Amino acid sequence: MPTVSVVEAKSHLSELLAKSAYNNEKFIITRRNKPLAALVSLCLLYTSDAADDEYSVLGWVGGGGWVGG
């Protein structure tokens, strides 16, 4: 999975979002060469095992706010 620094992600956010949303590309966002976050399409997120977690984005999208938050 390609890595992108926070600075690069900020500079190219529209491009990264398009690649993620339309091509299902995944990116690891790093700060000081340490993984910080991941950028994945909602399609991939919905089909991942993480979607079953009660604190997942699905809980947020479907419920209008963070579950348990």
C-alpha positions, -999 to +999 in steps of 0.1 A: +000+000+000+015+034-009+024+058+018+018+096+017+031+121+042+006+144+058+021+174+039+016+155+006-019+145+015-028+181+023-014+193-010-030+166-031-061+157-011-085+160-041-064+137-062-060+111-034-097+112-027-105+106-064-081+077-066-095+062-035-132+067-044-131+058-080-102+033-083-104+018-048-068+027-042-057+027-006-031+050+011-013+051+044-008+086+056+023+091+076+038+117+099+076+116+104+076+083+085+052+066+111+018+054+100-009+078+112-041+070+093-054+052+062-074+065+033-098+040+017-129+042-003-162+037+015-169+007-008-138-010+006-146+000+041-181-014+039-169-047+027-140-050+053-141-068+086-137-034+103-172-025+092-186-049+119-169-029+146-194-009+167-170+021+164-166+019+127-176+045+101-207+025+094-219+033+129-213+070+122-227+071+087-258+051+096-265+066+130-258+103+124-230+104+150-203+082+165-217+051+183-207+054+219-193+089+214 
